[in-house]
Amino acid sequence: RERAEAGERAAVAAEIREAVKRSGLSRAAFASRIGTSASRLSTYTSGKVTPSATLLLRIRRVADRESGR
């Protein structure tokens, strides 16, 4: 189970890193748009902390909007 959870955390972190990249925004600007700090965003992109489902949806929305999708 621990192994599966670690894999899931890594997958979420990778998705967030890709969302930030796709948005074209700096990490600080992206964090501001999703309503958090750059340091908190860093914990999400590293996989140390997993965001709530609501925040993950907001991350996807911001990335899509900024990338023109």
N, C-alpha and C positions, 0 to 999 in steps of 0.2 A: 504493500500500500504506500509506504514512504517513497518508494521509487516512482510509482505512478504519480504521486502528488508533486514530486520534484520535476518530473517531465511536464506536467500540466503548468506549473509555475513558469518553467522555462519557455513553454509555448506562448503563454500570455505575455511574458516579458518581450519575446521576439515580435509578437504582434504589435505591441505598443511602440517598440523601437521603429518598426516599419511604418506605423501610423505617423509618428513624428517626422520621419524622413519624407514620407509621401506628401505631408502637408506643406513642406517647404519653409516652415517656420523655424525659428531658433527654439531650443528647448525651453528657454524662459518665456518666449511668446506663446508657445504651445501650452505650457503649464498655466499661464494666465488665462488663456481661452477656455481651458477646462475647469478653471476655478481652484487651482492648487498652486503650490510653490514649485520652483525648479528643483529644490532638494527632495521634495516628496515625489515628483515625477521621476527623479533619479532612482528612488527606491523601487518604483514600478518597473523601470526599464532594466534594472539589474536583477529583478526577480526576488529581491529581499522581501517585498510586500506585494501582495496581490490586491488590485483594486476591486471595489464592489462591482457587481454586475451593472449597476446604474452608471458608475463612472466609466466602465469599459464601453458602454454604449455611447456615452458622451465623447469619449476619445475617438471612437469610430466616426461619429457624426462630424466632429471638428476636422478630422483628417480628410474626410470625403469632401466637405464644404471647401476647405482651403485648396484641395487639389483639383477642384472643379468637377468632381464626380457627381 
